[in-house]
Amino acid sequence: MLGDGTADTVWLRLHQLAAAEVDYRIRQILPEYWEASTPCAEWDIYEVVAHCVVENLRAPLILQGASFEEVMSIDKEVVVEDPEMAWEVSWRNAVTAFSEADLEATVTLGQQVLPTIEFLQIRTCDLVIHAWDLAAGLGIDERLDEEVVAAALVWCQGRRKQMAQMPELFDPPIASTLDADPQTRLLEIFGREL
């Protein structure tokens, strides 16, 4: 099973797979579904897609060491005109930026300095969870890539306490049953009710 010892190049691939999971769901959004509710409290399908796009667009800036103000200047207005095209451009840019980044360096996120590899892991987890949010909101296939789920689960299990201390970013975790499958356990860490 993959954990924090997973090679950096494997996490680059996992990030691409997580983006592909979101992409697969976005390509199934019919015009009437943009306002459908999702498991993300107060976010409809459009808001989840907008969040993913914005965070993808911010990633290259963060990796380049841009100022906090410049990073935060990107908001969901970039999605309004054509959400699908905004997604397409954003995820390709994010994947390229990570592939060109020094994963042994650090990045600054607000007041925090993190290893670049951890930023990549955060983005991977965020994408895979929101892929499920989109699937649940659209009523389509909710199964996620097993390799991404396994790696994200191991990574998140070691950070449960940290996540619990950031309620503005993470919903409270849900207690899992012992026989829950890896995807269920991952989703429950992020407070998703199945």
C-alpha positions as CSV (number, residue, x, y, z in Angstrom):
1,M,0.0,0.0,0.0
2,L,1.2,3.5,-0.8
3,G,2.1,5.9,2.0
4,D,4.3,8.9,2.6
5,G,7.3,6.9,1.3
6,T,5.7,6.8,-2.1
7,A,8.1,8.1,-4.7
8,D,7.5,11.7,-5.8
9,T,7.0,10.6,-9.4
10,V,4.2,8.2,-8.2
11,W,2.4,11.2,-6.6
12,L,2.7,13.1,-9.8
13,R,0.9,10.3,-11.6
14,L,-1.7,10.0,-8.7
15,H,-2.4,13.7,-9.1
16,Q,-3.0,13.2,-12.8
17,L,-5.3,10.3,-12.1
18,A,-7.3,12.4,-9.5
19,A,-7.6,15.2,-12.1
20,A,-8.9,12.6,-14.6
21,E,-11.5,11.5,-12.1
22,V,-12.8,15.0,-11.9
23,D,-12.6,15.4,-15.7
24,Y,-14.6,12.3,-16.2
25,R,-17.5,13.7,-14.1
26,I,-17.3,17.2,-15.6
27,R,-17.7,15.8,-19.1
28,Q,-21.1,14.3,-18.0
29,I,-22.6,17.6,-16.8
30,L,-25.7,18.5,-18.8
31,P,-26.8,22.1,-18.8
32,E,-29.6,21.5,-16.3
33,Y,-27.3,19.9,-13.8
34,W,-25.0,22.9,-13.0
35,E,-27.3,23.9,-10.1
36,A,-27.7,20.3,-8.7
37,S,-26.8,20.0,-5.0
38,T,-23.7,18.0,-3.9
39,P,-22.5,16.5,-0.6
40,C,-20.4,19.7,-0.2
41,A,-22.5,21.8,2.2
42,E,-23.8,24.9,0.3
43,W,-22.0,24.0,-3.0
44,D,-23.8,23.0,-6.1
45,I,-22.2,21.3,-9.1
46,Y,-21.0,24.7,-10.5
47,E,-19.4,25.7,-7.2
48,V,-17.5,22.4,-6.9
49,V,-16.2,22.8,-10.4
50,A,-15.3,26.5,-9.8
51,H,-13.4,25.5,-6.6
52,C,-11.4,22.8,-8.5
53,V,-10.6,25.3,-11.3
54,V,-9.5,28.1,-9.0
55,E,-7.3,25.8,-6.9
56,N,-5.8,24.4,-10.1
57,L,-5.0,27.9,-11.4
58,R,-3.5,28.9,-8.0
59,A,-1.2,25.9,-7.9
60,P,1.3,27.1,-10.6
61,L,1.4,30.5,-8.9
62,I,2.1,28.9,-5.5
63,L,4.8,26.7,-7.0
64,Q,6.4,29.8,-8.6
65,G,6.5,31.6,-5.2
66,A,3.9,34.2,-6.1
67,S,2.7,36.6,-3.4
68,F,-0.4,35.6,-1.3
69,E,-2.2,38.6,-2.9
70,E,-1.5,37.4,-6.4
71,V,-2.5,33.8,-5.6
72,M,-5.8,34.9,-3.9
73,S,-6.6,37.3,-6.8
74,I,-7.8,34.3,-8.8
75,D,-11.5,33.7,-8.0
76,K,-14.4,31.8,-9.4
77,E,-15.2,34.6,-11.9
78,V,-12.6,32.8,-14.2
79,V,-15.2,30.0,-14.6
80,V,-18.3,32.0,-15.4
81,E,-18.0,32.1,-19.2
82,D,-17.1,28.5,-19.9
83,P,-16.7,26.2,-16.9
84,E,-15.7,23.2,-19.0
85,M,-13.0,25.1,-20.9
86,A,-11.8,26.7,-17.6
87,W,-11.5,23.3,-16.1
88,E,-9.6,21.9,-19.1
89,V,-7.0,24.7,-19.1
90,S,-6.6,24.7,-15.3
91,W,-6.0,21.0,-14.8
92,R,-3.5,20.8,-17.6
93,N,-1.6,23.8,-16.3
94,A,-1.6,22.4,-12.7
95,V,-0.3,19.0,-13.9
96,T,2.4,20.7,-16.0
97,A,3.4,23.0,-13.1
98,F,3.8,20.1,-10.7
99,S,5.8,18.0,-13.2
100,E,8.2,20.9,-13.6
101,A,8.4,21.7,-9.9
102,D,11.2,20.8,-7.5
103,L,9.3,18.4,-5.3
104,E,12.0,18.5,-2.7
105,A,11.6,22.2,-2.2
106,T,9.0,24.1,-0.1
107,V,6.0,26.3,-0.9
108,T,4.2,28.9,1.1
109,L,0.5,28.6,1.7
110,G,-0.7,31.7,3.5
111,Q,1.2,31.6,6.8
112,Q,2.4,28.0,6.4
113,V,5.5,26.7,4.7
114,L,5.1,23.1,3.4
115,P,7.2,20.6,1.5
116,T,6.2,20.8,-2.2
117,I,5.4,17.1,-2.2
118,E,2.9,17.7,0.6
119,F,1.2,20.4,-1.5
120,L,1.0,17.9,-4.3
121,Q,-0.6,15.4,-2.0
122,I,-3.1,18.0,-0.7
123,R,-4.1,18.8,-4.2
124,T,-4.5,15.1,-5.1
125,C,-6.7,14.5,-2.1
126,D,-8.8,17.6,-2.8
127,L,-9.4,16.5,-6.4
128,V,-10.3,12.9,-5.6
129,I,-12.8,13.9,-2.9
130,H,-14.4,16.5,-5.2
131,A,-14.6,13.9,-8.0
132,W,-16.8,11.9,-5.7
133,D,-18.9,15.0,-4.8
134,L,-19.6,15.6,-8.4
135,A,-20.5,12.0,-9.0
136,A,-22.9,12.0,-6.1
137,G,-24.4,15.3,-7.1
138,L,-24.9,14.1,-10.7
139,G,-26.1,10.6,-9.7
140,I,-23.4,8.9,-11.8
141,D,-20.6,6.3,-11.1
142,E,-19.2,7.0,-7.7
143,R,-16.3,4.5,-7.8
144,L,-12.9,6.2,-7.7
145,D,-9.5,5.0,-8.9
146,E,-8.4,2.5,-6.3
147,E,-4.7,3.4,-6.4
148,V,-5.5,7.1,-5.8
149,V,-7.9,6.2,-3.0
150,A,-5.4,3.9,-1.3
151,A,-2.6,6.5,-1.4
152,A,-4.9,9.3,-0.3
153,L,-6.3,7.2,2.6
154,V,-2.9,6.4,4.0
155,W,-1.8,10.0,3.7
156,C,-5.0,11.4,5.3
157,Q,-5.0,8.9,8.1
158,G,-1.8,10.3,9.4
159,R,-3.3,13.8,9.4
160,R,-6.7,13.3,11.0
161,K,-5.8,15.4,14.0
162,Q,-4.5,18.3,11.9
163,M,-7.6,18.2,9.7
164,A,-9.9,18.2,12.7
165,Q,-8.3,21.5,13.8
166,M,-9.2,23.2,10.6
167,P,-13.0,23.1,10.5
168,E,-13.0,26.0,8.0
169,L,-11.4,23.6,5.5
170,F,-12.6,20.1,6.4
171,D,-16.0,18.8,7.5
172,P,-15.8,16.8,10.8
173,P,-14.9,13.1,10.1
174,I,-17.5,10.4,10.4
175,A,-16.6,7.2,12.4
176,S,-16.1,4.3,10.0
177,T,-17.1,0.7,10.6
178,L,-14.2,-1.7,10.8
179,D,-15.3,-3.5,7.6
180,A,-15.7,-0.3,5.5
181,D,-13.9,-0.4,2.1
182,P,-11.0,2.1,1.5
183,Q,-13.1,4.5,-0.5
184,T,-15.7,4.7,2.2
185,R,-13.1,5.3,4.9
186,L,-11.4,8.0,2.8
187,L,-14.7,9.8,2.2
188,E,-15.7,9.5,5.9
189,I,-12.4,11.2,7.0
190,F,-13.6,14.1,4.9
191,G,-17.0,14.0,6.5
192,R,-18.9,12.6,3.5
193,E,-22.0,10.6,4.4
194,L,-22.7,7.8,2.1
